[in-house]
Amino acid sequence: MKKVIRFGTGSKSKNRTETIRAMEAASNDLNGRVELIQMLIPLGLKDVHDELQDEVRRLVGERHSRQSPGIGRWGKNPGSVYLGDQKILIEVPRVRNTNDGCEVPLQSYQALQNPRVIDHAVLARMINGLSSRKYERAALTVPETFGIRRNSVSRRFIRATARQLKKLMERDLSQEDIVAIFIDGKSLGELEVVIALGITIEGKKLVLGFIETSTENARVCKEFLSGLVQRGLKMEEEILFIIDGAKGIRKAITDVIGAGACVQRCQWHKRENVVSYLDKKHQGEFRGKLQDAYDELTYDVARQKLMNVRQELKRLNVSAVASLDEGLEETLTLHRLGVFSELGTSFKTTNCIESLNSMVGQYTGRVTSWKNSDQRQRWVASALLEVEPWLRRVKGHRLLKKLRLAMKQHVVCEAKAA
């Protein structure tokens, strides 16, 4: 038979301040943590007991007061409530309407039985690497608690991650002033997800959403970007798009934003694509020359150095030349806008979103078998929202208004030239 904690009315509870101090001191070792748990559970149960008794008093008054004729105390029943992620046995006071013989439900007791509270705790543990098979063993093993079984944990995890997916995919973007967007794909089993990471004018990183696809094709990416616009993404102000060079993503940007969209191609991807055509004995040399050109602070000098490298490549491999030519100007967008020296660290490569993808992979990598699309999307959404609060603001965030102004001037110049 399960142990039930009962609280007498004659004895006073220990001073809360002293208990908290004892808990802090006890949390330094394993034995202390066990003692901490043993102190926390009774404290929580005492609060539950007090809340239930307060509601009974509000309904029927003090004992023997006859405050509410027709409604009275009616003994107690065994019951259970959730504390943290544990289901705990308690004794529940009963209130009965003696006129019609019906039970009067206690709202506080019903609220404490809401499984949504436990869903959040299960989500936090599961997403951080605790499998449903191990969850029961990891539950707090104090006499007052039930073990939480694998099937129950799985159902709660599905509910919690479904809410996370809905929260992310329906996030209102109309209140956000986005000045830059990183777009990149991440492999997930045989498929991949294309993720958009927005940068606000204050430099905050905000996950805008993702879409599941087999390839980064233009049609899927166009629907993805159009969906962001429908959710409130403002296109009235200029936005810098940072991509790795995927043609499908690039075409989608043109289709949704227009031919005048500001796009910065990842310089790291361009450099590695070019040297991949060369013999290994030449790769180190040309990797250094390309990097030296991209490190120049002004557009004219950087482009001239790239043209010099191009001339050298013509004698070695024309395929490498074609790779360099493709999208070359877009690798120099920050140079052309005149903000490379201040914002190049943050926006010359796709490192920001690749770092995000790496953190997401620490969570999704724990899944050994992807069963269906719903599972993939729930896990990705939950992982994205889990890591988002830990993302730091971009370097040079104080100069993002300068970037916005430079893009405005660039658009005006392009329009006059046309």
C-alpha positions as CSV (number, residue, x, y, z in Angstrom):
1,M,0.0,0.0,0.0
2,K,1.3,3.5,-0.9
3,K,2.3,5.8,1.8
4,V,0.1,8.9,2.3
5,I,1.4,12.0,4.1
6,R,-1.1,13.4,6.5
7,F,-0.8,16.9,8.1
8,G,-2.2,17.5,11.5
9,T,-3.7,20.8,12.5
10,G,-2.0,21.0,15.8
11,S,1.6,21.2,14.8
12,K,3.4,24.1,13.1
13,S,5.5,23.7,10.0
14,K,9.2,24.4,10.1
15,N,10.4,27.9,9.2
16,R,10.6,28.1,5.4
17,T,13.7,30.3,5.4
18,E,15.7,27.7,7.4
19,T,14.4,24.9,5.2
20,I,15.6,26.7,2.0
21,R,19.0,27.3,3.5
22,A,19.2,23.7,4.4
23,M,18.2,22.7,0.9
24,E,20.9,24.9,-0.6
25,A,23.6,23.4,1.7
26,A,22.3,19.9,1.0
27,S,22.5,20.2,-2.8
28,N,26.3,19.8,-3.0
29,D,26.5,16.0,-3.0
30,L,24.4,13.0,-3.8
31,N,23.2,12.4,-0.3
32,G,22.4,16.0,0.0
33,R,20.3,15.9,-3.2
34,V,18.3,13.0,-1.9
35,E,17.7,15.0,1.3
36,L,16.7,18.0,-0.8
37,I,14.0,15.9,-2.6
38,Q,12.7,14.6,0.7
39,M,12.3,18.2,2.0
40,L,10.7,19.5,-1.2
41,I,8.0,16.9,-1.6
42,P,6.5,17.5,1.9
43,L,6.7,21.3,1.5
44,G,4.8,21.0,-1.8
45,L,2.2,18.6,-0.2
46,K,1.7,21.0,2.7
47,D,0.9,23.8,0.2
48,V,-1.5,21.4,-1.6
49,H,-3.2,20.5,1.6
50,D,-3.6,24.1,2.7
51,E,-5.0,25.1,-0.7
52,L,-7.6,22.4,-0.6
53,Q,-8.7,23.2,2.9
54,D,-8.9,26.9,2.1
55,E,-11.3,26.1,-0.8
56,V,-13.4,24.0,1.5
57,R,-13.6,26.8,4.0
58,R,-14.7,29.2,1.3
59,L,-17.4,26.9,0.3
60,V,-18.8,25.8,3.6
61,G,-17.2,28.1,6.2
62,E,-15.3,27.2,9.4
63,R,-16.2,23.9,11.1
64,H,-19.6,24.0,12.9
65,S,-20.2,27.6,11.7
66,R,-23.3,26.7,9.6
67,Q,-22.3,29.4,7.2
68,S,-23.6,27.7,4.1
69,P,-26.8,25.7,4.8
70,G,-27.3,22.8,2.5
71,I,-23.5,22.4,1.7
72,G,-21.2,20.6,4.1
73,R,-18.1,18.6,4.6
74,W,-18.4,15.0,3.7
75,G,-15.3,13.2,4.8
76,K,-12.4,12.6,2.5
77,N,-11.2,10.3,-0.3
78,P,-7.8,9.1,-1.5
79,G,-6.6,11.0,-4.6
80,S,-3.5,12.2,-6.4
81,V,-2.0,15.4,-7.7
82,Y,1.0,16.4,-9.8
83,L,4.0,18.1,-8.1
84,G,6.7,18.8,-10.7
85,D,6.7,15.7,-12.9
86,Q,5.5,13.4,-10.1
87,K,2.1,12.0,-9.4
88,I,1.6,12.0,-5.6
89,L,-1.0,10.4,-3.4
90,I,-3.0,12.7,-1.1
91,E,-6.2,12.7,0.9
92,V,-8.8,14.9,-0.8
93,P,-11.5,16.6,1.4
94,R,-15.1,16.1,0.1
95,V,-17.9,18.7,-0.1
96,R,-21.5,17.7,-0.7
97,N,-24.7,19.5,-1.4
98,T,-27.1,17.8,1.0
99,N,-30.2,19.2,-0.8
100,D,-29.6,17.2,-4.0
101,G,-27.0,14.7,-2.8
102,C,-24.4,15.8,-5.4
103,E,-20.7,16.2,-4.9
104,V,-19.3,19.7,-5.1
105,P,-16.0,19.5,-7.1
106,L,-12.9,21.3,-5.7
107,Q,-11.5,23.5,-8.5
108,S,-8.0,23.6,-6.9
109,Y,-7.9,19.8,-6.9
110,Q,-9.0,19.6,-10.6
111,A,-6.3,22.1,-11.5
112,L,-3.6,20.1,-9.7
113,Q,-4.5,17.1,-11.8
114,N,-3.9,18.9,-15.1
115,P,-1.3,16.8,-17.0
116,R,-0.1,19.8,-19.0
117,V,2.3,20.7,-16.2
118,I,4.0,17.4,-16.4
119,D,4.1,17.6,-20.2
120,H,6.6,20.4,-20.0
121,A,8.8,18.5,-17.5
122,V,8.7,15.4,-19.7
123,L,9.6,17.5,-22.8
124,A,12.6,19.1,-21.1
125,R,13.9,15.7,-20.0
126,M,13.2,13.8,-23.2
127,I,14.6,16.6,-25.5
128,N,17.8,16.7,-23.4
129,G,18.5,13.0,-23.9
130,L,16.4,11.0,-21.4
131,S,14.6,8.2,-23.3
132,S,11.1,7.1,-22.4
133,R,12.5,3.7,-21.5
134,K,14.7,5.2,-18.8
135,Y,12.3,7.8,-17.6
136,E,10.6,5.7,-15.0
137,R,13.9,4.8,-13.4
138,A,14.9,8.5,-13.4
139,A,11.7,9.6,-11.7
140,L,12.0,10.8,-8.1
141,T,11.9,7.6,-6.0
142,V,10.3,8.9,-2.8
143,P,7.6,6.9,-1.1
144,E,4.8,9.3,-2.0
145,T,5.3,9.1,-5.8
146,F,4.1,6.8,-8.5
147,G,6.5,5.8,-11.2
148,I,5.6,7.3,-14.6
149,R,5.5,4.5,-17.2
150,R,7.0,4.6,-20.7
151,N,3.7,4.7,-22.7
152,S,2.4,7.6,-20.6
153,V,5.7,9.5,-21.0
154,S,5.5,9.0,-24.8
155,R,2.0,10.3,-25.1
156,R,2.9,13.4,-23.0
157,F,6.0,14.0,-25.0
158,I,4.0,13.9,-28.3
159,R,1.5,16.4,-26.9
160,A,4.2,18.7,-25.6
161,T,6.2,18.6,-28.9
162,A,3.1,19.1,-31.0
163,R,2.4,22.3,-29.1
164,Q,6.0,23.4,-29.7
165,L,5.6,22.7,-33.4
166,K,2.4,24.7,-33.5
167,K,4.0,27.6,-31.5
168,L,6.9,27.9,-33.9
169,M,5.1,27.5,-37.2
170,E,2.3,29.9,-36.2
171,R,4.7,32.5,-34.6
172,D,3.5,36.0,-35.5
173,L,6.3,37.9,-37.3
174,S,4.5,41.2,-37.8
175,Q,6.1,42.8,-34.7
176,E,9.6,41.9,-35.6
177,D,11.9,44.2,-37.6
178,I,14.1,41.7,-39.4
179,V,17.2,43.1,-41.1
180,A,18.9,39.8,-42.2
181,I,17.9,36.2,-42.8
182,F,20.1,33.2,-42.9
183,I,18.7,30.2,-44.8
184,D,20.2,26.8,-44.9
185,G,19.3,23.1,-45.0
186,K,20.0,20.4,-42.5
187,S,19.9,16.7,-43.2
188,L,17.6,14.6,-41.1
189,G,17.7,11.0,-42.1
190,E,17.0,10.7,-45.8
191,L,15.3,14.1,-45.9
192,E,16.3,17.5,-44.9
193,V,14.7,20.6,-43.4
194,V,15.3,24.1,-44.6
195,I,15.6,26.5,-41.7
196,A,15.3,30.3,-41.7
197,L,17.1,32.3,-38.9
198,G,16.2,36.0,-38.7
199,I,18.3,38.8,-37.2
200,T,16.4,41.7,-35.8
201,I,17.5,45.3,-36.0
202,E,18.7,44.9,-32.4
203,G,20.9,41.9,-33.3
204,K,18.7,39.3,-31.7
205,K,18.5,35.8,-33.4
206,L,15.0,34.6,-34.0
207,V,14.0,31.3,-35.5
208,L,11.5,32.2,-38.2
209,G,10.5,28.6,-39.2
210,F,11.5,25.6,-41.2
211,I,10.1,23.3,-44.0
212,E,10.7,19.7,-44.6
213,T,11.8,18.7,-48.1
214,S,13.8,16.2,-50.1
215,T,16.0,18.9,-51.8
216,E,16.4,22.6,-51.6
217,N,14.3,23.1,-54.7
218,A,12.9,26.5,-55.8
219,R,9.2,25.6,-55.5
220,V,9.4,24.4,-51.9
221,C,11.7,27.3,-50.8
222,K,9.3,29.8,-52.5
223,E,6.4,28.4,-50.6
224,F,8.4,28.5,-47.4
225,L,9.3,32.2,-47.9
226,S,5.8,33.1,-49.0
227,G,4.6,31.5,-45.7
228,L,6.9,33.7,-43.7
229,V,5.4,36.7,-45.5
230,Q,1.9,35.5,-44.7
231,R,2.8,35.3,-41.0
232,G,3.8,38.9,-41.0
233,L,7.4,39.1,-42.2
234,K,7.9,42.7,-43.3
235,M,9.2,43.2,-46.8
236,E,8.8,47.0,-46.9
237,E,12.3,47.4,-45.4
238,E,15.3,45.9,-47.0
239,I,16.6,42.5,-45.8
240,L,20.0,40.9,-46.4
241,F,19.7,37.2,-47.2
242,I,22.8,35.1,-46.4
243,I,22.8,31.7,-48.2
244,D,25.4,29.0,-49.0
245,G,24.8,29.2,-52.8
246,A,22.0,26.7,-53.2
247,K,20.3,27.6,-56.5
248,G,16.8,26.6,-55.3
249,I,17.0,29.0,-52.4
250,R,18.4,31.8,-54.5
251,K,15.7,31.5,-57.1
252,A,13.0,31.4,-54.4
253,I,14.4,34.7,-53.0
254,T,14.1,36.3,-56.4
255,D,10.6,35.0,-57.0
256,V,9.3,36.2,-53.6
257,I,11.4,39.4,-52.9
258,G,12.3,40.4,-56.5
259,A,15.4,40.7,-58.6
260,G,16.7,43.6,-56.4
261,A,17.0,41.4,-53.3
262,C,20.3,41.9,-51.3
263,V,22.0,38.5,-51.2
264,Q,25.3,37.7,-49.5
265,R,26.7,34.4,-50.7
266,C,28.8,32.5,-48.1
267,Q,32.5,33.2,-48.9
268,W,33.6,30.0,-47.1
269,H,31.4,27.8,-49.3
270,K,32.6,29.6,-52.5
271,R,36.2,29.2,-51.5
272,E,35.8,25.5,-50.8
273,N,33.8,24.9,-53.9
274,V,36.5,26.4,-56.1
275,V,39.5,24.5,-54.5
276,S,37.6,21.2,-54.7
277,Y,38.2,21.2,-58.4
278,L,42.0,21.4,-57.9
279,D,44.6,18.8,-57.3
280,K,45.4,18.5,-53.6
281,K,48.9,19.9,-54.1
282,H,47.3,23.2,-55.2
283,Q,44.4,23.4,-52.9
284,G,46.2,25.0,-49.9
285,E,47.8,27.6,-52.1
286,F,44.6,28.8,-53.7
287,R,42.6,28.5,-50.6
288,G,45.0,31.1,-49.0
289,K,44.8,33.4,-52.1
290,L,41.0,33.4,-52.2
291,Q,40.8,34.0,-48.5
292,D,43.3,36.9,-48.8
293,A,41.2,38.5,-51.5
294,Y,38.0,38.1,-49.4
295,D,39.7,39.6,-46.4
296,E,40.2,42.9,-48.1
297,L,38.0,45.7,-46.7
298,T,37.1,47.5,-49.9
299,Y,35.1,46.2,-52.9
300,D,37.6,47.3,-55.6
301,V,40.6,45.8,-54.0
302,A,38.9,42.5,-53.1
303,R,37.4,42.1,-56.6
304,Q,40.8,42.9,-58.3
305,K,42.5,40.2,-56.2
306,L,39.8,37.7,-57.1
307,M,40.3,38.5,-60.8
308,N,44.1,37.9,-60.4
309,V,43.3,34.5,-58.8
310,R,40.9,33.8,-61.7
311,Q,43.7,34.3,-64.2
312,E,46.0,31.9,-62.4
313,L,43.2,29.3,-62.2
314,K,42.7,29.4,-66.0
315,R,46.0,27.7,-66.4
316,L,45.1,24.9,-64.1
317,N,41.4,24.1,-64.3
318,V,38.6,25.9,-66.2
319,S,36.0,24.2,-64.1
320,A,37.4,25.9,-61.0
321,V,37.2,29.2,-63.0
322,A,33.5,28.5,-63.8
323,S,32.8,27.8,-60.1
324,L,34.5,31.1,-59.1
325,D,32.5,33.1,-61.7
326,E,29.1,31.7,-60.6
327,G,27.7,34.1,-58.1
328,L,31.0,35.9,-57.6
329,E,29.4,39.4,-57.2
330,E,27.1,38.1,-54.5
331,T,30.1,36.9,-52.4
332,L,31.1,40.6,-52.3
333,T,27.7,42.1,-51.4
334,L,29.0,43.4,-48.0
335,H,32.0,44.9,-49.7
336,R,29.8,46.6,-52.2
337,L,27.5,48.0,-49.4
338,G,30.6,49.4,-47.6
339,V,30.0,47.5,-44.3
340,F,32.3,44.6,-44.6
341,S,34.8,45.9,-42.1
342,E,32.1,46.3,-39.4
343,L,29.7,43.4,-40.2
344,G,31.8,40.9,-42.2
345,T,32.4,38.7,-39.2
346,S,28.7,38.0,-38.8
347,F,27.4,38.0,-42.3
348,K,30.2,36.9,-44.7
349,T,29.5,33.3,-44.1
350,T,26.5,31.1,-43.0
351,N,28.3,30.3,-39.7
352,C,25.4,31.7,-37.7
353,I,22.8,29.2,-39.0
354,E,25.3,26.3,-39.2
355,S,26.0,26.8,-35.5
356,L,22.3,26.7,-34.9
357,N,22.0,23.5,-37.0
358,S,24.8,22.0,-35.0
359,M,23.0,22.7,-31.7
360,V,19.8,21.2,-33.1
361,G,21.7,18.2,-34.1
362,Q,22.8,17.5,-30.5
363,Y,19.1,16.9,-29.8
364,T,17.9,15.3,-33.0
365,G,21.0,13.1,-33.2
366,R,19.7,11.1,-30.2
367,V,16.8,9.8,-32.4
368,T,18.0,6.5,-33.9
369,S,15.0,5.9,-36.2
370,W,12.8,8.5,-37.8
371,K,9.4,6.9,-38.2
372,N,7.4,9.7,-39.9
373,S,7.3,13.3,-40.9
374,D,5.3,14.3,-37.8
375,Q,8.0,12.9,-35.6
376,R,10.7,14.8,-37.5
377,Q,8.9,18.1,-37.4
378,R,8.0,17.9,-33.7
379,W,11.6,17.1,-32.8
380,V,13.1,19.9,-34.9
381,A,10.6,22.5,-33.7
382,S,11.2,21.5,-30.0
383,A,15.0,21.5,-30.5
384,L,14.9,24.9,-32.2
385,L,12.8,26.5,-29.4
386,E,15.0,24.8,-26.8
387,V,18.3,26.4,-28.2
388,E,16.8,29.7,-29.3
389,P,17.1,31.4,-25.8
390,W,20.8,30.6,-25.7
391,L,21.6,32.3,-29.1
392,R,23.8,35.3,-28.7
393,R,23.3,38.6,-30.5
394,V,25.3,38.9,-33.7
395,K,28.7,40.7,-33.5
396,G,28.4,44.3,-34.6
397,H,24.7,44.5,-33.8
398,R,25.0,48.2,-33.0
399,L,25.7,48.9,-36.7
400,L,22.7,47.0,-38.2
401,K,21.0,50.3,-38.8
402,K,23.9,51.3,-41.0
403,L,23.4,48.0,-42.9
404,R,19.8,48.9,-43.4
405,L,20.7,52.3,-44.7
406,A,23.3,50.9,-47.0
407,M,20.8,48.5,-48.5
408,K,18.3,51.3,-49.1
409,Q,21.0,53.4,-50.9
410,H,22.0,50.4,-53.0
411,V,18.4,49.7,-54.1
412,V,18.1,53.4,-55.1
413,C,21.3,53.2,-57.1
414,E,20.2,50.0,-58.8
415,A,16.9,51.5,-59.8
416,K,18.6,54.6,-61.3
417,A,21.0,52.4,-63.2
418,A,18.1,50.4,-64.6
